[in-house]
């Protein structure tokens, strides 16, 4: 399970490249290592929530 951020990079007004950063979803925070806790009482304790957004 990965999460990826992708952004176009423009140079002198033209598309030059696509920049991307990939991270392992369970490593994006939370109250325990891995990001998923069976004892969590609030959604914020399960790690970072990133909804898909078109920018």
Backbone torsions as a table, in degrees:
resi	resn	phi	psi	omega
1	UNK	NA	112.8	-179.8
2	UNK	-122.2	155.3	172.6
3	UNK	-118.3	140.0	-174.4
4	UNK	-133.0	135.7	172.7
5	UNK	-109.4	129.4	-177.8
6	UNK	-130.2	137.6	-178.1
7	UNK	-145.2	136.5	174.9
8	UNK	-74.0	145.5	177.9
9	UNK	-116.9	121.1	-178.5
10	UNK	-104.9	139.2	176.6
11	UNK	-129.1	122.7	-177.6
12	UNK	53.2	41.5	174.7
13	UNK	81.5	1.0	-179.7
14	UNK	-121.7	149.0	177.3
15	UNK	-62.7	122.6	-177.1
16	UNK	-105.4	-40.3	-176.5
17	UNK	-165.6	167.8	171.0
18	UNK	-108.3	130.4	177.7
19	UNK	-100.7	139.1	-178.7
20	UNK	-141.8	147.7	176.6
21	UNK	-135.9	129.8	-177.9
22	UNK	-120.4	136.2	176.6
23	UNK	-134.0	155.1	179.0
24	UNK	-80.2	120.3	-172.6
25	UNK	-53.2	-46.6	-178.9
26	UNK	-64.9	-14.6	-179.4
27	UNK	-94.7	17.5	-176.1
28	UNK	-97.9	27.6	175.0
29	UNK	113.7	-177.2	-179.5
30	UNK	125.7	176.3	-176.0
31	UNK	-83.5	-14.4	179.0
32	UNK	-134.4	157.8	175.7
33	UNK	-58.9	137.4	-177.6
34	UNK	97.0	-19.0	172.8
35	UNK	84.9	-10.7	-178.2
36	UNK	-118.5	114.4	-177.4
37	UNK	-113.1	128.5	176.6
38	UNK	-70.1	-18.0	-178.5
39	UNK	-99.6	7.8	-178.4
40	UNK	-65.7	136.7	177.6
41	UNK	-109.7	-11.0	178.5
42	UNK	-135.7	150.3	-177.2
43	UNK	-62.2	-29.5	-180.0
44	UNK	-66.3	-18.8	179.9
45	UNK	-81.5	-5.1	-177.5
46	UNK	-100.4	8.2	178.4
47	UNK	106.2	178.2	-175.9
48	UNK	-69.6	131.0	177.7
49	UNK	-105.6	119.5	-180.0
50	UNK	-122.4	104.6	177.5
51	UNK	-74.2	152.2	176.8
52	UNK	-68.0	129.4	-177.9
53	UNK	-134.6	128.4	174.7
54	UNK	-90.5	122.6	-178.3
55	UNK	-100.5	NA	NA
